[in-house]
Amino acid sequence: WICFHSDYLDSGRHSASHAVDRVLAPSLVVGVIYLGLRHLGVLYVVVLSTPTFFFFARSGRRRRAGDFHGYARYHFLWHLAAGSSAALTLYLL
């Protein structure tokens, strides 16, 4: 709920939900990476996490450049890649 609040309901405004989302989202990514490393191996994690981190870095770059549309596009792709790789990782466990 907090992530939805941060990304949609509070988008473009100052809100505590952004701070919580900035802690929660990377924590969940680290948790899934840990599970992937432990049970599926390094190659699996590298292949699935590369697009996730690429889109995450791009979204940050676009945000700092003041390009809201570019930020929104890469932020969406970061969610898509992270969610897909997390779902696949948990499915394969």
C-alpha positions as CSV (number, residue, x, y, z in Angstrom):
1,W,0.0,0.0,0.0
2,I,2.8,2.4,0.9
3,C,4.5,1.9,-2.5
4,F,1.3,2.5,-4.4
5,H,0.7,5.6,-2.3
6,S,4.2,6.9,-3.0
7,D,4.2,6.2,-6.8
8,Y,0.6,7.1,-7.6
9,L,-1.4,8.9,-5.0
10,D,1.5,11.2,-3.7
11,S,3.3,11.5,-7.1
12,G,4.6,15.0,-7.5
13,R,4.0,16.0,-3.9
14,H,6.0,15.9,-0.7
15,S,4.9,13.0,1.4
16,A,6.3,10.6,4.1
17,S,5.3,7.8,1.8
18,H,8.3,8.6,-0.5
19,A,10.7,8.1,2.4
20,V,9.1,4.8,3.4
21,D,9.1,3.6,-0.3
22,R,12.8,4.5,-0.6
23,V,13.6,2.1,2.3
24,L,11.0,-0.6,1.5
25,A,11.6,-1.1,-2.2
26,P,15.4,-1.7,-2.1
27,S,15.0,-3.9,1.0
28,L,12.6,-6.1,-0.8
29,V,15.0,-6.3,-3.8
30,V,17.9,-7.2,-1.6
31,G,15.8,-9.9,0.1
32,V,14.8,-11.5,-3.3
33,I,18.4,-11.3,-4.5
34,Y,19.5,-13.1,-1.3
35,L,17.0,-15.9,-1.9
36,G,18.1,-16.1,-5.6
37,L,21.8,-16.3,-4.6
38,R,21.2,-18.9,-2.0
39,H,18.9,-21.2,-4.0
40,L,19.4,-20.5,-7.7
41,G,23.0,-19.2,-8.1
42,V,25.0,-16.2,-9.1
43,L,24.4,-16.4,-12.9
44,Y,20.6,-16.4,-12.4
45,V,20.7,-13.4,-10.1
46,V,23.0,-11.4,-12.5
47,V,20.9,-12.2,-15.5
48,L,17.6,-11.2,-13.8
49,S,18.9,-8.2,-11.8
50,T,20.7,-6.4,-14.6
51,P,17.6,-5.0,-16.3
52,T,16.2,-4.1,-12.8
53,F,19.2,-2.1,-11.8
54,F,19.6,-0.5,-15.3
55,F,16.0,0.8,-15.2
56,F,16.4,1.9,-11.5
57,A,19.6,3.9,-12.4
58,R,18.0,5.4,-15.5
59,S,14.9,6.5,-13.6
60,G,17.1,8.3,-11.0
61,R,19.1,10.0,-13.7
62,R,15.9,11.2,-15.4
63,R,14.5,12.5,-12.1
64,R,17.7,14.4,-11.3
65,A,17.5,15.9,-14.9
66,G,14.0,17.1,-14.2
67,D,12.5,14.9,-17.0
68,F,9.3,13.7,-15.4
69,H,8.1,11.7,-18.4
70,G,11.5,9.9,-18.7
71,Y,11.5,9.3,-15.0
72,A,7.9,7.9,-15.1
73,R,8.8,5.6,-18.0
74,Y,12.0,4.2,-16.4
75,H,10.3,4.0,-13.0
76,F,7.5,1.9,-14.6
77,L,10.1,-0.4,-16.3
78,W,12.0,-0.7,-13.0
79,H,8.8,-1.9,-11.3
80,L,8.0,-4.2,-14.2
81,A,11.5,-5.8,-14.2
82,A,11.8,-6.0,-10.4
83,G,8.3,-7.5,-10.0
84,S,8.8,-10.0,-12.9
85,S,12.2,-11.1,-11.6
86,A,10.9,-11.4,-8.1
87,A,7.9,-13.4,-9.1
88,L,10.0,-15.7,-11.2
89,T,12.5,-16.2,-8.4
90,L,9.8,-17.0,-5.9
91,Y,8.1,-19.3,-8.4
92,L,11.4,-21.3,-8.9
93,L,12.0,-21.7,-5.2
